């Protein structure tokens, strides 16, 4: 439960709770960073690579949803996490 507390401390605009879109994006980003670090030393771990791709897809879908619903919060999340925005469709 400590990882949820640290993620909740980073959340912006009072979007606390494990079910909110913002908290899910923060949690997925944390997981993605952990898997990326793992894959740097274990580059042949194909199951971890597959899991990383699944997490990236889920985060992308959540970012699309957030960009459609609340553009200002979307921009703030991108800035806080240091991730790239979505490509223009």
PDB file of N, CA, C and O in Angstrom:
ATOM      1  N   UNK A   1       0.809  -1.202   0.000  1.00  0.00           N
ATOM      2  CA  UNK A   1       0.000   0.000   0.000  1.00  0.00           C
ATOM      3  C   UNK A   1       0.848   1.260   0.000  1.00  0.00           C
ATOM      4  O   UNK A   1       0.320   2.343  -0.254  1.00  0.00           O
ATOM      5  N   UNK A   2       2.129   1.161   0.272  1.00  0.00           N
ATOM      6  CA  UNK A   2       2.983   2.344   0.283  1.00  0.00           C
ATOM      7  C   UNK A   2       3.098   2.963  -1.101  1.00  0.00           C
ATOM      8  O   UNK A   2       3.201   4.183  -1.231  1.00  0.00           O
ATOM      9  N   UNK A   3       3.080   2.119  -2.147  1.00  0.00           N
ATOM     10  CA  UNK A   3       3.207   2.678  -3.488  1.00  0.00           C
ATOM     11  C   UNK A   3       1.979   3.526  -3.839  1.00  0.00           C
ATOM     12  O   UNK A   3       2.104   4.517  -4.558  1.00  0.00           O
ATOM     13  N   UNK A   4       0.797   3.149  -3.343  1.00  0.00           N
ATOM     14  CA  UNK A   4      -0.389   3.959  -3.601  1.00  0.00           C
ATOM     15  C   UNK A   4      -0.310   5.287  -2.863  1.00  0.00           C
ATOM     16  O   UNK A   4      -0.742   6.316  -3.383  1.00  0.00           O
ATOM     17  N   UNK A   5       0.243   5.268  -1.649  1.00  0.00           N
ATOM     18  CA  UNK A   5       0.376   6.512  -0.892  1.00  0.00           C
ATOM     19  C   UNK A   5       1.334   7.464  -1.584  1.00  0.00           C
ATOM     20  O   UNK A   5       1.077   8.667  -1.642  1.00  0.00           O
ATOM     21  N   UNK A   6       2.451   6.937  -2.119  1.00  0.00           N
ATOM     22  CA  UNK A   6       3.405   7.807  -2.795  1.00  0.00           C
ATOM     23  C   UNK A   6       2.829   8.333  -4.108  1.00  0.00           C
ATOM     24  O   UNK A   6       3.103   9.471  -4.488  1.00  0.00           O
ATOM     25  N   UNK A   7       2.051   7.536  -4.790  1.00  0.00           N
ATOM     26  CA  UNK A   7       1.416   7.983  -6.031  1.00  0.00           C
ATOM     27  C   UNK A   7       0.339   9.007  -5.711  1.00  0.00           C
ATOM     28  O   UNK A   7       0.214  10.011  -6.412  1.00  0.00           O
ATOM     29  N   UNK A   8      -0.446   8.768  -4.657  1.00  0.00           N
ATOM     30  CA  UNK A   8      -1.482   9.723  -4.264  1.00  0.00           C
ATOM     31  C   UNK A   8      -0.884  11.065  -3.870  1.00  0.00           C
ATOM     32  O   UNK A   8      -1.510  12.106  -4.075  1.00  0.00           O
ATOM     33  N   UNK A   9       0.314  11.054  -3.309  1.00  0.00           N
ATOM     34  CA  UNK A   9       0.958  12.306  -2.916  1.00  0.00           C
ATOM     35  C   UNK A   9       1.335  13.137  -4.144  1.00  0.00           C
ATOM     36  O   UNK A   9       1.428  14.361  -4.054  1.00  0.00           O
ATOM     37  N   UNK A  10       1.553  12.487  -5.286  1.00  0.00           N
ATOM     38  CA  UNK A  10       1.944  13.189  -6.503  1.00  0.00           C
ATOM     39  C   UNK A  10       0.749  13.694  -7.298  1.00  0.00           C
ATOM     40  O   UNK A  10       0.906  14.530  -8.187  1.00  0.00           O
ATOM     41  N   UNK A  11      -0.439  13.198  -6.988  1.00  0.00           N
ATOM     42  CA  UNK A  11      -1.608  13.536  -7.789  1.00  0.00           C
ATOM     43  C   UNK A  11      -1.958  15.010  -7.682  1.00  0.00           C
ATOM     44  O   UNK A  11      -1.738  15.652  -6.655  1.00  0.00           O
ATOM     45  N   UNK A  12      -2.505  15.523  -8.766  1.00  0.00           N
ATOM     46  CA  UNK A  12      -2.831  16.942  -8.828  1.00  0.00           C
ATOM     47  C   UNK A  12      -4.339  17.145  -8.771  1.00  0.00           C
ATOM     48  O   UNK A  12      -5.105  16.242  -9.107  1.00  0.00           O
ATOM     49  N   UNK A  13      -4.757  18.315  -8.350  1.00  0.00           N
ATOM     50  CA  UNK A  13      -6.152  18.736  -8.359  1.00  0.00           C
ATOM     51  C   UNK A  13      -7.073  17.837  -7.548  1.00  0.00           C
ATOM     52  O   UNK A  13      -8.262  17.750  -7.855  1.00  0.00           O
ATOM     53  N   UNK A  14      -6.561  17.170  -6.527  1.00  0.00           N
ATOM     54  CA  UNK A  14      -7.405  16.381  -5.641  1.00  0.00           C
ATOM     55  C   UNK A  14      -7.991  15.136  -6.279  1.00  0.00           C
ATOM     56  O   UNK A  14      -9.003  14.628  -5.797  1.00  0.00           O
ATOM     57  N   UNK A  15      -7.395  14.629  -7.341  1.00  0.00           N
ATOM     58  CA  UNK A  15      -7.879  13.413  -7.997  1.00  0.00           C
ATOM     59  C   UNK A  15      -7.291  12.193  -7.295  1.00  0.00           C
ATOM     60  O   UNK A  15      -6.490  11.454  -7.867  1.00  0.00           O
ATOM     61  N   UNK A  16      -7.694  12.001  -6.075  1.00  0.00           N
ATOM     62  CA  UNK A  16      -7.165  10.888  -5.294  1.00  0.00           C
ATOM     63  C   UNK A  16      -8.081   9.678  -5.457  1.00  0.00           C
ATOM     64  O   UNK A  16      -9.248   9.807  -5.826  1.00  0.00           O
ATOM     65  N   UNK A  17      -7.539   8.524  -5.178  1.00  0.00           N
ATOM     66  CA  UNK A  17      -8.303   7.293  -5.296  1.00  0.00           C
ATOM     67  C   UNK A  17      -7.757   6.454  -6.427  1.00  0.00           C
ATOM     68  O   UNK A  17      -7.247   6.983  -7.414  1.00  0.00           O
ATOM     69  N   UNK A  18      -7.863   5.166  -6.286  1.00  0.00           N
ATOM     70  CA  UNK A  18      -7.266   4.257  -7.255  1.00  0.00           C
ATOM     71  C   UNK A  18      -8.060   4.154  -8.541  1.00  0.00           C
ATOM     72  O   UNK A  18      -7.540   3.651  -9.537  1.00  0.00           O
ATOM     73  N   UNK A  19      -9.305   4.614  -8.554  1.00  0.00           N
ATOM     74  CA  UNK A  19     -10.128   4.443  -9.733  1.00  0.00           C
ATOM     75  C   UNK A  19     -10.116   5.606 -10.695  1.00  0.00           C
ATOM     76  O   UNK A  19     -10.559   5.462 -11.834  1.00  0.00           O
ATOM     77  N   UNK A  20      -9.623   6.756 -10.272  1.00  0.00           N
ATOM     78  CA  UNK A  20      -9.662   7.908 -11.161  1.00  0.00           C
ATOM     79  C   UNK A  20      -8.682   7.718 -12.308  1.00  0.00           C
ATOM     80  O   UNK A  20      -7.688   7.003 -12.182  1.00  0.00           O
ATOM     81  N   UNK A  21      -8.972   8.355 -13.402  1.00  0.00           N
ATOM     82  CA  UNK A  21      -8.142   8.235 -14.602  1.00  0.00           C
ATOM     83  C   UNK A  21      -6.725   8.707 -14.323  1.00  0.00           C
ATOM     84  O   UNK A  21      -5.759   8.082 -14.760  1.00  0.00           O
ATOM     85  N   UNK A  22      -6.604   9.803 -13.599  1.00  0.00           N
ATOM     86  CA  UNK A  22      -5.287  10.370 -13.315  1.00  0.00           C
ATOM     87  C   UNK A  22      -4.447   9.424 -12.463  1.00  0.00           C
ATOM     88  O   UNK A  22      -3.261   9.231 -12.732  1.00  0.00           O
ATOM     89  N   UNK A  23      -5.052   8.839 -11.448  1.00  0.00           N
ATOM     90  CA  UNK A  23      -4.291   7.931 -10.586  1.00  0.00           C
ATOM     91  C   UNK A  23      -3.882   6.676 -11.347  1.00  0.00           C
ATOM     92  O   UNK A  23      -2.803   6.134 -11.110  1.00  0.00           O
ATOM     93  N   UNK A  24      -4.734   6.210 -12.260  1.00  0.00           N
ATOM     94  CA  UNK A  24      -4.369   5.056 -13.067  1.00  0.00           C
ATOM     95  C   UNK A  24      -3.190   5.379 -13.977  1.00  0.00           C
ATOM     96  O   UNK A  24      -2.307   4.542 -14.168  1.00  0.00           O
ATOM     97  N   UNK A  25      -3.168   6.590 -14.543  1.00  0.00           N
ATOM     98  CA  UNK A  25      -2.059   6.991 -15.411  1.00  0.00           C
ATOM     99  C   UNK A  25      -0.768   7.075 -14.605  1.00  0.00           C
ATOM    100  O   UNK A  25       0.282   6.633 -15.071  1.00  0.00           O
ATOM    101  N   UNK A  26      -0.837   7.640 -13.397  1.00  0.00           N
ATOM    102  CA  UNK A  26       0.348   7.714 -12.547  1.00  0.00           C
ATOM    103  C   UNK A  26       0.847   6.319 -12.189  1.00  0.00           C
ATOM    104  O   UNK A  26       2.047   6.053 -12.255  1.00  0.00           O
ATOM    105  N   UNK A  27      -0.064   5.432 -11.812  1.00  0.00           N
ATOM    106  CA  UNK A  27       0.329   4.080 -11.424  1.00  0.00           C
ATOM    107  C   UNK A  27       0.937   3.326 -12.611  1.00  0.00           C
ATOM    108  O   UNK A  27       1.959   2.657 -12.460  1.00  0.00           O
ATOM    109  N   UNK A  28       0.312   3.429 -13.792  1.00  0.00           N
ATOM    110  CA  UNK A  28       0.846   2.756 -14.970  1.00  0.00           C
ATOM    111  C   UNK A  28       2.216   3.301 -15.337  1.00  0.00           C
ATOM    112  O   UNK A  28       3.090   2.538 -15.750  1.00  0.00           O
ATOM    113  N   UNK A  29       2.420   4.604 -15.194  1.00  0.00           N
ATOM    114  CA  UNK A  29       3.720   5.184 -15.491  1.00  0.00           C
ATOM    115  C   UNK A  29       4.779   4.640 -14.539  1.00  0.00           C
ATOM    116  O   UNK A  29       5.908   4.366 -14.947  1.00  0.00           O
ATOM    117  N   UNK A  30       4.413   4.486 -13.276  1.00  0.00           N
ATOM    118  CA  UNK A  30       5.334   3.902 -12.299  1.00  0.00           C
ATOM    119  C   UNK A  30       5.707   2.472 -12.690  1.00  0.00           C
ATOM    120  O   UNK A  30       6.878   2.098 -12.641  1.00  0.00           O
ATOM    121  N   UNK A  31       4.720   1.684 -13.073  1.00  0.00           N
ATOM    122  CA  UNK A  31       4.965   0.305 -13.497  1.00  0.00           C
ATOM    123  C   UNK A  31       5.818   0.257 -14.763  1.00  0.00           C
ATOM    124  O   UNK A  31       6.705  -0.589 -14.884  1.00  0.00           O
ATOM    125  N   UNK A  32       5.554   1.159 -15.704  1.00  0.00           N
ATOM    126  CA  UNK A  32       6.304   1.208 -16.959  1.00  0.00           C
ATOM    127  C   UNK A  32       7.770   1.525 -16.688  1.00  0.00           C
ATOM    128  O   UNK A  32       8.658   0.931 -17.299  1.00  0.00           O
ATOM    129  N   UNK A  33       8.026   2.455 -15.779  1.00  0.00           N
ATOM    130  CA  UNK A  33       9.408   2.792 -15.437  1.00  0.00           C
ATOM    131  C   UNK A  33      10.133   1.616 -14.794  1.00  0.00           C
ATOM    132  O   UNK A  33      11.308   1.378 -15.071  1.00  0.00           O
ATOM    133  N   UNK A  34       9.425   0.878 -13.932  1.00  0.00           N
ATOM    134  CA  UNK A  34      10.032  -0.296 -13.310  1.00  0.00           C
ATOM    135  C   UNK A  34      10.377  -1.353 -14.349  1.00  0.00           C
ATOM    136  O   UNK A  34      11.468  -1.920 -14.321  1.00  0.00           O
ATOM    137  N   UNK A  35       9.447  -1.620 -15.271  1.00  0.00           N
ATOM    138  CA  UNK A  35       9.704  -2.632 -16.296  1.00  0.00           C
ATOM    139  C   UNK A  35      10.797  -2.186 -17.261  1.00  0.00           C
ATOM    140  O   UNK A  35      11.596  -3.008 -17.711  1.00  0.00           O
ATOM    141  N   UNK A  36      10.842  -0.915 -17.577  1.00  0.00           N
ATOM    142  CA  UNK A  36      11.880  -0.405 -18.465  1.00  0.00           C
ATOM    143  C   UNK A  36      13.252  -0.590 -17.831  1.00  0.00           C
ATOM    144  O   UNK A  36      14.193  -1.013 -18.501  1.00  0.00           O
ATOM    145  N   UNK A  37      13.370  -0.278 -16.555  1.00  0.00           N
ATOM    146  CA  UNK A  37      14.630  -0.480 -15.845  1.00  0.00           C
ATOM    147  C   UNK A  37      15.009  -1.960 -15.834  1.00  0.00           C
ATOM    148  O   UNK A  37      16.175  -2.305 -16.021  1.00  0.00           O
ATOM    149  N   UNK A  38      14.025  -2.836 -15.615  1.00  0.00           N
ATOM    150  CA  UNK A  38      14.273  -4.277 -15.609  1.00  0.00           C
ATOM    151  C   UNK A  38      14.756  -4.751 -16.972  1.00  0.00           C
ATOM    152  O   UNK A  38      15.669  -5.573 -17.057  1.00  0.00           O
ATOM    153  N   UNK A  39      14.156  -4.243 -18.031  1.00  0.00           N
ATOM    154  CA  UNK A  39      14.514  -4.699 -19.372  1.00  0.00           C
ATOM    155  C   UNK A  39      15.876  -4.179 -19.834  1.00  0.00           C
ATOM    156  O   UNK A  39      16.463  -4.739 -20.760  1.00  0.00           O
ATOM    157  N   UNK A  40      16.380  -3.130 -19.213  1.00  0.00           N
ATOM    158  CA  UNK A  40      17.721  -2.654 -19.564  1.00  0.00           C
ATOM    159  C   UNK A  40      18.776  -3.683 -19.192  1.00  0.00           C
ATOM    160  O   UNK A  40      19.774  -3.829 -19.897  1.00  0.00           O
ATOM    161  N   UNK A  41      18.569  -4.390 -18.105  1.00  0.00           N
ATOM    162  CA  UNK A  41      19.538  -5.395 -17.692  1.00  0.00           C
ATOM    163  C   UNK A  41      19.152  -6.799 -18.151  1.00  0.00           C
ATOM    164  O   UNK A  41      20.013  -7.676 -18.226  1.00  0.00           O
ATOM    165  N   UNK A  42      17.889  -7.026 -18.456  1.00  0.00           N
ATOM    166  CA  UNK A  42      17.405  -8.348 -18.902  1.00  0.00           C
ATOM    167  C   UNK A  42      16.720  -8.199 -20.254  1.00  0.00           C
ATOM    168  O   UNK A  42      15.505  -8.369 -20.363  1.00  0.00           O
ATOM    169  N   UNK A  43      17.492  -7.884 -21.272  1.00  0.00           N
ATOM    170  CA  UNK A  43      16.905  -7.545 -22.568  1.00  0.00           C
ATOM    171  C   UNK A  43      16.261  -8.726 -23.280  1.00  0.00           C
ATOM    172  O   UNK A  43      15.550  -8.520 -24.264  1.00  0.00           O
ATOM    173  N   UNK A  44      16.479  -9.938 -22.826  1.00  0.00           N
ATOM    174  CA  UNK A  44      15.863 -11.096 -23.470  1.00  0.00           C
ATOM    175  C   UNK A  44      14.624 -11.598 -22.730  1.00  0.00           C
ATOM    176  O   UNK A  44      14.140 -12.691 -23.025  1.00  0.00           O
ATOM    177  N   UNK A  45      14.116 -10.850 -21.806  1.00  0.00           N
ATOM    178  CA  UNK A  45      12.927 -11.222 -21.045  1.00  0.00           C
ATOM    179  C   UNK A  45      11.694 -10.821 -21.862  1.00  0.00           C
ATOM    180  O   UNK A  45      11.174  -9.714 -21.723  1.00  0.00           O
ATOM    181  N   UNK A  46      11.242 -11.740 -22.713  1.00  0.00           N
ATOM    182  CA  UNK A  46      10.183 -11.417 -23.657  1.00  0.00           C
ATOM    183  C   UNK A  46       8.815 -11.295 -22.990  1.00  0.00           C
ATOM    184  O   UNK A  46       7.961 -10.553 -23.476  1.00  0.00           O
ATOM    185  N   UNK A  47       8.595 -11.997 -21.903  1.00  0.00           N
ATOM    186  CA  UNK A  47       7.308 -11.875 -21.225  1.00  0.00           C
ATOM    187  C   UNK A  47       7.185 -10.501 -20.555  1.00  0.00           C
ATOM    188  O   UNK A  47       6.102  -9.916 -20.517  1.00  0.00           O
ATOM    189  N   UNK A  48       8.293  -9.999 -20.034  1.00  0.00           N
ATOM    190  CA  UNK A  48       8.266  -8.649 -19.458  1.00  0.00           C
ATOM    191  C   UNK A  48       8.061  -7.612 -20.554  1.00  0.00           C
ATOM    192  O   UNK A  48       7.379  -6.609 -20.344  1.00  0.00           O
ATOM    193  N   UNK A  49       8.641  -7.848 -21.709  1.00  0.00           N
ATOM    194  CA  UNK A  49       8.460  -6.922 -22.834  1.00  0.00           C
ATOM    195  C   UNK A  49       7.002  -6.894 -23.283  1.00  0.00           C
ATOM    196  O   UNK A  49       6.460  -5.833 -23.595  1.00  0.00           O
ATOM    197  N   UNK A  50       6.371  -8.073 -23.311  1.00  0.00           N
ATOM    198  CA  UNK A  50       4.964  -8.138 -23.683  1.00  0.00           C
ATOM    199  C   UNK A  50       4.094  -7.415 -22.662  1.00  0.00           C
ATOM    200  O   UNK A  50       3.153  -6.712 -23.030  1.00  0.00           O
ATOM    201  N   UNK A  51       4.404  -7.586 -21.390  1.00  0.00           N
ATOM    202  CA  UNK A  51       3.679  -6.881 -20.343  1.00  0.00           C
ATOM    203  C   UNK A  51       3.867  -5.376 -20.440  1.00  0.00           C
ATOM    204  O   UNK A  51       2.934  -4.611 -20.200  1.00  0.00           O
ATOM    205  N   UNK A  52       5.076  -4.954 -20.794  1.00  0.00           N
ATOM    206  CA  UNK A  52       5.345  -3.521 -20.966  1.00  0.00           C
ATOM    207  C   UNK A  52       4.506  -2.946 -22.095  1.00  0.00           C
ATOM    208  O   UNK A  52       3.955  -1.852 -21.968  1.00  0.00           O
ATOM    209  N   UNK A  53       4.407  -3.668 -23.189  1.00  0.00           N
ATOM    210  CA  UNK A  53       3.604  -3.190 -24.314  1.00  0.00           C
ATOM    211  C   UNK A  53       2.125  -3.101 -23.956  1.00  0.00           C
ATOM    212  O   UNK A  53       1.431  -2.189 -24.406  1.00  0.00           O
ATOM    213  N   UNK A  54       1.640  -4.040 -23.150  1.00  0.00           N
ATOM    214  CA  UNK A  54       0.248  -3.972 -22.695  1.00  0.00           C
ATOM    215  C   UNK A  54       0.010  -2.752 -21.825  1.00  0.00           C
ATOM    216  O   UNK A  54      -1.003  -2.067 -21.970  1.00  0.00           O
ATOM    217  N   UNK A  55       0.946  -2.476 -20.917  1.00  0.00           N
ATOM    218  CA  UNK A  55       0.809  -1.314 -20.045  1.00  0.00           C
ATOM    219  C   UNK A  55       0.860  -0.012 -20.841  1.00  0.00           C
ATOM    220  O   UNK A  55       0.117   0.927 -20.556  1.00  0.00           O
ATOM    221  N   UNK A  56       1.740   0.038 -21.840  1.00  0.00           N
ATOM    222  CA  UNK A  56       1.829   1.236 -22.674  1.00  0.00           C
ATOM    223  C   UNK A  56       0.527   1.476 -23.433  1.00  0.00           C
ATOM    224  O   UNK A  56       0.089   2.618 -23.567  1.00  0.00           O
ATOM    225  N   UNK A  57      -0.091   0.407 -23.930  1.00  0.00           N
ATOM    226  CA  UNK A  57      -1.356   0.537 -24.639  1.00  0.00           C
ATOM    227  C   UNK A  57      -2.475   1.011 -23.733  1.00  0.00           C
ATOM    228  O   UNK A  57      -3.296   1.841 -24.123  1.00  0.00           O
ATOM    229  N   UNK A  58      -2.502   0.484 -22.530  1.00  0.00           N
ATOM    230  CA  UNK A  58      -3.545   0.895 -21.581  1.00  0.00           C
ATOM    231  C   UNK A  58      -3.369   2.352 -21.189  1.00  0.00           C
ATOM    232  O   UNK A  58      -4.347   3.095 -21.107  1.00  0.00           O
ATOM    233  N   UNK A  59      -2.112   2.773 -20.941  1.00  0.00           N
ATOM    234  CA  UNK A  59      -1.871   4.173 -20.595  1.00  0.00           C
ATOM    235  C   UNK A  59      -2.240   5.090 -21.749  1.00  0.00           C
ATOM    236  O   UNK A  59      -2.763   6.183 -21.533  1.00  0.00           O
ATOM    237  N   UNK A  60      -1.971   4.651 -22.976  1.00  0.00           N
ATOM    238  CA  UNK A  60      -2.312   5.458 -24.141  1.00  0.00           C
ATOM    239  C   UNK A  60      -3.829   5.645 -24.245  1.00  0.00           C
ATOM    240  O   UNK A  60      -4.299   6.746 -24.532  1.00  0.00           O
ATOM    241  N   UNK A  61      -4.590   4.580 -24.014  1.00  0.00           N
ATOM    242  CA  UNK A  61      -6.045   4.692 -24.063  1.00  0.00           C
ATOM    243  C   UNK A  61      -6.565   5.636 -22.989  1.00  0.00           C
ATOM    244  O   UNK A  61      -7.483   6.418 -23.238  1.00  0.00           O
ATOM    245  N   UNK A  62      -5.983   5.565 -21.795  1.00  0.00           N
ATOM    246  CA  UNK A  62      -6.395   6.473 -20.731  1.00  0.00           C
ATOM    247  C   UNK A  62      -6.030   7.919 -21.058  1.00  0.00           C
ATOM    248  O   UNK A  62      -6.790   8.835 -20.742  1.00  0.00           O
ATOM    249  N   UNK A  63      -4.878   8.130 -21.685  1.00  0.00           N
ATOM    250  CA  UNK A  63      -4.481   9.488 -22.071  1.00  0.00           C
ATOM    251  C   UNK A  63      -5.398  10.047 -23.150  1.00  0.00           C
ATOM    252  O   UNK A  63      -5.707  11.239 -23.139  1.00  0.00           O
ATOM    253  N   UNK A  64      -5.836   9.209 -24.080  1.00  0.00           N
ATOM    254  CA  UNK A  64      -6.786   9.651 -25.104  1.00  0.00           C
ATOM    255  C   UNK A  64      -8.090  10.080 -24.448  1.00  0.00           C
ATOM    256  O   UNK A  64      -8.650  11.124 -24.782  1.00  0.00           O
ATOM    257  N   UNK A  65      -8.565   9.273 -23.520  1.00  0.00           N
ATOM    258  CA  UNK A  65      -9.807   9.600 -22.807  1.00  0.00           C
ATOM    259  C   UNK A  65      -9.662  10.921 -22.057  1.00  0.00           C
ATOM    260  O   UNK A  65     -10.544  11.777 -22.121  1.00  0.00           O
ATOM    261  N   UNK A  66      -8.551  11.083 -21.349  1.00  0.00           N
ATOM    262  CA  UNK A  66      -8.339  12.303 -20.570  1.00  0.00           C
ATOM    263  C   UNK A  66      -8.188  13.522 -21.467  1.00  0.00           C
ATOM    264  O   UNK A  66      -8.666  14.603 -21.125  1.00  0.00           O
ATOM    265  N   UNK A  67      -7.532  13.363 -22.607  1.00  0.00           N
ATOM    266  CA  UNK A  67      -7.362  14.512 -23.512  1.00  0.00           C
ATOM    267  C   UNK A  67      -8.699  14.954 -24.091  1.00  0.00           C
ATOM    268  O   UNK A  67      -8.881  16.137 -24.381  1.00  0.00           O
ATOM    269  N   UNK A  68      -9.627  14.038 -24.262  1.00  0.00           N
ATOM    270  CA  UNK A  68     -10.954  14.396 -24.761  1.00  0.00           C
ATOM    271  C   UNK A  68     -11.818  15.037 -23.683  1.00  0.00           C
ATOM    272  O   UNK A  68     -12.643  15.899 -23.987  1.00  0.00           O
ATOM    273  N   UNK A  69     -11.643  14.629 -22.429  1.00  0.00           N
ATOM    274  CA  UNK A  69     -12.493  15.105 -21.342  1.00  0.00           C
ATOM    275  C   UNK A  69     -11.983  16.388 -20.689  1.00  0.00           C
ATOM    276  O   UNK A  69     -12.766  17.294 -20.407  1.00  0.00           O
ATOM    277  N   UNK A  70     -10.673  16.468 -20.448  1.00  0.00           N
ATOM    278  CA  UNK A  70     -10.123  17.603 -19.703  1.00  0.00           C
ATOM    279  C   UNK A  70      -8.734  17.921 -20.246  1.00  0.00           C
ATOM    280  O   UNK A  70      -7.745  17.330 -19.813  1.00  0.00           O
ATOM    281  N   UNK A  71      -8.659  18.845 -21.184  1.00  0.00           N
ATOM    282  CA  UNK A  71      -7.416  19.144 -21.872  1.00  0.00           C
ATOM    283  C   UNK A  71      -6.384  19.783 -20.938  1.00  0.00           C
ATOM    284  O   UNK A  71      -5.191  19.498 -21.049  1.00  0.00           O
ATOM    285  N   UNK A  72      -6.831  20.636 -20.027  1.00  0.00           N
ATOM    286  CA  UNK A  72      -5.894  21.305 -19.114  1.00  0.00           C
ATOM    287  C   UNK A  72      -5.229  20.301 -18.180  1.00  0.00           C
ATOM    288  O   UNK A  72      -4.018  20.355 -17.964  1.00  0.00           O
ATOM    289  N   UNK A  73      -6.015  19.391 -17.630  1.00  0.00           N
ATOM    290  CA  UNK A  73      -5.465  18.363 -16.747  1.00  0.00           C
ATOM    291  C   UNK A  73      -4.543  17.426 -17.518  1.00  0.00           C
ATOM    292  O   UNK A  73      -3.517  16.990 -16.997  1.00  0.00           O
ATOM    293  N   UNK A  74      -4.908  17.119 -18.754  1.00  0.00           N
ATOM    294  CA  UNK A  74      -4.072  16.280 -19.619  1.00  0.00           C
ATOM    295  C   UNK A  74      -2.692  16.914 -19.804  1.00  0.00           C
ATOM    296  O   UNK A  74      -1.674  16.233 -19.683  1.00  0.00           O
ATOM    297  N   UNK A  75      -2.659  18.207 -20.095  1.00  0.00           N
ATOM    298  CA  UNK A  75      -1.389  18.910 -20.289  1.00  0.00           C
ATOM    299  C   UNK A  75      -0.570  18.915 -18.999  1.00  0.00           C
ATOM    300  O   UNK A  75       0.651  18.759 -19.034  1.00  0.00           O
ATOM    301  N   UNK A  76      -1.236  19.093 -17.876  1.00  0.00           N
ATOM    302  CA  UNK A  76      -0.537  19.115 -16.586  1.00  0.00           C
ATOM    303  C   UNK A  76       0.053  17.746 -16.262  1.00  0.00           C
ATOM    304  O   UNK A  76       1.166  17.660 -15.743  1.00  0.00           O
ATOM    305  N   UNK A  77      -0.672  16.689 -16.560  1.00  0.00           N
ATOM    306  CA  UNK A  77      -0.188  15.328 -16.320  1.00  0.00           C
ATOM    307  C   UNK A  77       1.045  15.053 -17.169  1.00  0.00           C
ATOM    308  O   UNK A  77       2.025  14.495 -16.675  1.00  0.00           O
ATOM    309  N   UNK A  78       1.007  15.438 -18.441  1.00  0.00           N
ATOM    310  CA  UNK A  78       2.157  15.223 -19.318  1.00  0.00           C
ATOM    311  C   UNK A  78       3.384  15.949 -18.795  1.00  0.00           C
ATOM    312  O   UNK A  78       4.490  15.411 -18.820  1.00  0.00           O
ATOM    313  N   UNK A  79       3.188  17.160 -18.328  1.00  0.00           N
ATOM    314  CA  UNK A  79       4.302  17.947 -17.807  1.00  0.00           C
ATOM    315  C   UNK A  79       4.854  17.334 -16.524  1.00  0.00           C
ATOM    316  O   UNK A  79       6.070  17.235 -16.361  1.00  0.00           O
ATOM    317  N   UNK A  80       3.975  16.925 -15.615  1.00  0.00           N
ATOM    318  CA  UNK A  80       4.406  16.369 -14.335  1.00  0.00           C
ATOM    319  C   UNK A  80       5.139  15.048 -14.507  1.00  0.00           C
ATOM    320  O   UNK A  80       6.139  14.800 -13.833  1.00  0.00           O
ATOM    321  N   UNK A  81       4.651  14.197 -15.407  1.00  0.00           N
ATOM    322  CA  UNK A  81       5.254  12.879 -15.588  1.00  0.00           C
ATOM    323  C   UNK A  81       6.427  12.901 -16.557  1.00  0.00           C
ATOM    324  O   UNK A  81       7.239  11.976 -16.562  1.00  0.00           O
ATOM    325  N   UNK A  82       6.528  13.937 -17.371  1.00  0.00           N
ATOM    326  CA  UNK A  82       7.622  14.020 -18.328  1.00  0.00           C
ATOM    327  C   UNK A  82       7.475  13.034 -19.479  1.00  0.00           C
ATOM    328  O   UNK A  82       8.463  12.488 -19.970  1.00  0.00           O
ATOM    329  N   UNK A  83       6.233  12.809 -19.905  1.00  0.00           N
ATOM    330  CA  UNK A  83       6.005  11.899 -21.029  1.00  0.00           C
ATOM    331  C   UNK A  83       5.530  12.704 -22.230  1.00  0.00           C
ATOM    332  O   UNK A  83       5.046  13.828 -22.098  1.00  0.00           O
ATOM    333  N   UNK A  84       5.682  12.099 -23.403  1.00  0.00           N
ATOM    334  CA  UNK A  84       5.267  12.783 -24.633  1.00  0.00           C
ATOM    335  C   UNK A  84       3.761  12.736 -24.773  1.00  0.00           C
ATOM    336  O   UNK A  84       3.090  11.850 -24.243  1.00  0.00           O
ATOM    337  N   UNK A  85       3.251  13.708 -25.497  1.00  0.00           N
ATOM    338  CA  UNK A  85       1.823  13.750 -25.770  1.00  0.00           C
ATOM    339  C   UNK A  85       1.455  12.796 -26.881  1.00  0.00           C
ATOM    340  O   UNK A  85       2.314  12.149 -27.478  1.00  0.00           O
ATOM    341  N   UNK A  86       0.190  12.720 -27.145  1.00  0.00           N
ATOM    342  CA  UNK A  86      -0.317  11.861 -28.201  1.00  0.00           C
ATOM    343  C   UNK A  86      -0.090  12.504 -29.554  1.00  0.00           C
ATOM    344  O   UNK A  86      -0.042  13.728 -29.674  1.00  0.00           O
ATOM    345  N   UNK A  87       0.050  11.667 -30.576  1.00  0.00           N
ATOM    346  CA  UNK A  87       0.148  12.187 -31.934  1.00  0.00           C
ATOM    347  C   UNK A  87      -1.204  12.713 -32.357  1.00  0.00           C
ATOM    348  O   UNK A  87      -2.244  12.223 -31.916  1.00  0.00           O
ATOM    349  N   UNK A  88      -1.180  13.701 -33.206  1.00  0.00           N
ATOM    350  CA  UNK A  88      -2.435  14.245 -33.732  1.00  0.00           C
ATOM    351  C   UNK A  88      -3.055  13.226 -34.663  1.00  0.00           C
ATOM    352  O   UNK A  88      -2.374  12.610 -35.482  1.00  0.00           O
ATOM    353  N   UNK A  89      -4.353  13.062 -34.526  1.00  0.00           N
ATOM    354  CA  UNK A  89      -5.046  12.083 -35.381  1.00  0.00           C
ATOM    355  C   UNK A  89      -5.813  12.778 -36.455  1.00  0.00           C
ATOM    356  O   UNK A  89      -6.461  12.124 -37.273  1.00  0.00           O
TER     357      UNK A  89
END
